[in-house]
Amino acid sequence: GLGARVALSCAHALDRAGDAGLGLIEDMVLLGAPVETRSDAWAAARRVSAGAVVSCYCANDWVLALLYRANSPGAIAGVGGLHPIPCPGVRSVDVSDLVRAHTAYSEPATL
C-alpha cells in the first residue's frame, strides 16, 4: 500500500534526475499501490528500472478503493492496486485469488 506509493515517488525523483537516475532500480514489485493507473504515472518507474516493474492488484480490495478515493477527491483514473496498469513494460498481476482483503498483503502467501 503506502510503501508502493513511496517507491513510485522515489522512481519519479530518480526520473527527474535525468540520465543519472536511469537503471538505479533493479526490479520494482508494487503490492496494492494506491496510485493512479495512468500510463504516464508509471512510465517513470519503467525508465529508471533496469529490470521488471510489476504491479500486483486485487480487484476486490474495497478498503483501498474507499481510502484512495477519500484522500484523492480529484482522481479520475483507476487505482493501481485495483486494476491492471496500461503502461508498456509494466506487468500487471491479478492477485485477487490470493489476497482476500487489503490487510492480507502482509500475510504470508502459499503459492
Helices and strands as residue ranges (DSSP letters): H 2-16, G 18-21, E 28-31, H 39-48, E 53-57, H 62-71, E 90-94, G 102-106
